[in-house]
Amino acid sequence: MAMVASLFAGGGGTPLFGSAPKGVPKDPYGDSVLLSRRQYQLELNGTPEQWRERAGFALRRAIAQGSQDPDGTISLPVSVYRGLGLEGLDELAGALGWRLDRERLRFGAMALKQVSAPH
């Protein structure tokens, strides 16, 4: 029972299994499989600016963690950009040197590719 209570005590901000790699900032909206209070409020009545902040943080965090795919793409779950939309996510990604990989769009997540540097 104490184990279950400790999972909920963090408000969803603490990961249930493992943690973020060293040097990767903690997600203020929660790293857990559980919905944090802050993420719940965002889902309920978040403004476009709050969604932009959420998506920007998640994108910077995914870039810092690096790609798990051999082709160098990173993936973001729809829960981090839902209120921003794909156009807003593409704008944020472009500012960081990434772009949406629309060919790899899949249910529940969006893949992003790093833009090659001009020669």
C-alpha positions, 0 to 999 in steps of 0.5 A: 500500500505504501508503494502505491501511495508513493507513486501518487504522492509525486503528482505524476511528476516522478517517473514510475519506471526508471528516470530521464538520462543524466543531463536531460531536464525533468519534464515540468508536466510529468514524466509518468504514465500517470496524468499529472495535475499540471498536464490535466489542467492543460488538457482541460483548459490550456491556452495556445501559449501553454501548449507551445511551452509544453510542446517546446519543452518536450521537443527540446527534451527529445532532442537532448535524449537523442534518437532511438531510431537508426535513421536519426528521427525522434518521436513525440507523443500527440499528448505533448502537442495536441493543443498546438497542432502539427503546424505549430509543432513544425514551426517549433521544430524548424526553429531548432533545426528539425522538421516533421517527417510526414511520411512517418506519421503514425497513430499517437506520435509524430516523427521528426527529422533533423534538417541537414546543415547547408553546405 
